[in-house]
Amino acid sequence: GEQKPTTPAPEGGDSSSSSNNGNDKEDSQESEMPVTRKVKKLVKKGDLPVTQATLLVDEATLKQYTQAEIEMKNHDILVLATEFVKNNLEEYIYSMRDKVSYTYKDFVDPKEKDGFLAKLTEIEDWLYEDGDDAPKAEYESRLAELKGTGDPIAERAKEAEKRPEAARQLRQALTQWAELATSKDERYSHIPEEETQKVIERCEKAQQWLDEMLAKQEARPKYEAP
């Protein structure tokens, strides 16, 4: 019979042999890599010796130093408090002088206005001259002197500002209670008529008082106490 031709092997050699050679190289590289060792930290425990230091100053000197420290601290506190009152005095002068000329002008008695403005200027001049380094009590005294005239002015202005809203709230409350007292709602049918009549009378009396007082206040100069 015929003989079949033999198939020649591919160039480059046997594939299985080539694969084995590659694995050998990888194994060789892995064997050459350094091995890292984990080192366990050692902790040493022991007693810590404590010794008492010898006091370098005697007790009397220590008390003297402590007292000196307290005095310095108190002095610093007094300096800050004095500066605070001084600033309040300065701010009050600037604020009140501006308000007397504008915001509070209708609430300042014409007989007091010029004198009050002059006093504000007088204390301002003192503040920047002889009073620049005055004691705390002196600043407090000057501020109290100015507030003796200025605070009533500010209070009259505040009263005039708040009065309309207060009167409105009172009128609203009187209307509400009068409506409840005259209501025919069955929820209030258990209330005796003489009791509801008392409510009506008190509302009328309060309304009359409010109208009279507002009329008196309207006729009163704004620079006088309400």
Order of alpha helices (4+ residues) and beta strands (2+ residues): alpha-alpha-alpha-alpha-alpha
